[in-house]
Amino acid sequence: MFNSRRLTPAQAPPTGEEIPSDGELVRAAQRGGRDAFATLVGNHQGYLYRLIWRQVRNDAVAEDLTQSSFLRAFRSIDTLRQPEQFKGWLVRIALNVTHSWLASRSHRETLHEDIDQIPLSDPSSPDSGLELRRISSELGKLEKKYRDVVVLCILESYSYAEAADILSIPSGTVASRLHVALQILRSQLRER
């Protein structure tokens, strides 16, 4: 149904037309508009794939989990009461799908794939890119609650407030978990 790697981004409307917001697209999808949902997929698939990939580090698994996340979102789009909050809602779905997979036995064979494949954004310096790769390689060893805040706040550059909203926890808890996660990562990186 959805393929995170092969779908083309949603086409821009003809010149002069306004680009619909996520909220407008969600409301149209809730009224049965499959094209509206397809546009949402096109708008968010690359981001969602990257978010999942950073946790599972495997192309095929990330594609499957991205597809599963969109399928779950499609099936429950009517339950979204705040259409403007679509992206956060979608991220929560993706994290739940990913956590379920990580908790299952099926991931054990592929969790520690080659770290050089991590799709990181262009780092400002070679040293920061190396450090991000090393941090990413240790993510699979962190508990879910710590891994989530590292992925959201460090790798995806969400603010504490945004991460708190996505994870449905207080901002202070995000800060605390991030502090603990970074201590664990520093310790693990020193041992390497």
Secondary structure in CASP SS format (residue, H / E / C, confidence):
PFRMAT SS
TARGET T0000
AUTHOR 0000-0000-0000
METHOD secondary structure of the structure
MODEL  1
M C 1.00
F C 1.00
N C 1.00
S C 1.00
R C 1.00
R C 1.00
L C 1.00
T C 1.00
P C 1.00
A C 1.00
Q C 1.00
A C 1.00
P C 1.00
P C 1.00
T C 1.00
G C 1.00
E C 1.00
E C 1.00
I C 1.00
P C 1.00
S C 1.00
D H 1.00
G H 1.00
E H 1.00
L H 1.00
V H 1.00
R H 1.00
A H 1.00
A H 1.00
Q H 1.00
R C 1.00
G C 1.00
G C 1.00
R H 1.00
D H 1.00
A H 1.00
F H 1.00
A H 1.00
T H 1.00
L H 1.00
V H 1.00
G H 1.00
N H 1.00
H H 1.00
Q H 1.00
G H 1.00
Y H 1.00
L H 1.00
Y H 1.00
R H 1.00
L H 1.00
I H 1.00
W H 1.00
R H 1.00
Q H 1.00
V H 1.00
R C 1.00
N C 1.00
D H 1.00
A H 1.00
V H 1.00
A H 1.00
E H 1.00
D H 1.00
L H 1.00
T H 1.00
Q H 1.00
S H 1.00
S H 1.00
F H 1.00
L H 1.00
R H 1.00
A H 1.00
F H 1.00
R H 1.00
S C 1.00
I H 1.00
D H 1.00
T H 1.00
L C 1.00
R C 1.00
Q C 1.00
P H 1.00
E H 1.00
Q H 1.00
F H 1.00
K H 1.00
G H 1.00
W H 1.00
L H 1.00
V H 1.00
R H 1.00
I H 1.00
A H 1.00
L H 1.00
N H 1.00
V H 1.00
T H 1.00
H H 1.00
S H 1.00
W H 1.00
L H 1.00
A H 1.00
S C 1.00
R H 1.00
S H 1.00
H H 1.00
R C 1.00
E C 1.00
T C 1.00
L C 1.00
H C 1.00
E C 1.00
D C 1.00
I H 1.00
D H 1.00
Q H 1.00
I C 1.00
P C 1.00
L C 1.00
S C 1.00
D C 1.00
P C 1.00
S C 1.00
S C 1.00
P H 1.00
D H 1.00
S H 1.00
G H 1.00
L H 1.00
E H 1.00
L H 1.00
R H 1.00
R H 1.00
I H 1.00
S H 1.00
S H 1.00
E H 1.00
L H 1.00
G H 1.00
K H 1.00
L C 1.00
E C 1.00
K H 1.00
K H 1.00
Y H 1.00
R H 1.00
D H 1.00
V H 1.00
V H 1.00
V H 1.00
L H 1.00
C H 1.00
I H 1.00
L H 1.00
E C 1.00
S C 1.00
Y C 1.00
S C 1.00
Y H 1.00
A H 1.00
E H 1.00
A H 1.00
A H 1.00
D H 1.00
I H 1.00
L H 1.00
S C 1.00
I C 1.00
P C 1.00
S H 1.00
G H 1.00
T H 1.00
V H 1.00
A H 1.00
S H 1.00
R H 1.00
L H 1.00
H H 1.00
V H 1.00
A H 1.00
L H 1.00
Q H 1.00
I H 1.00
L H 1.00
R H 1.00
S H 1.00
Q H 1.00
L H 1.00
R H 1.00
E H 1.00
R C 1.00
END
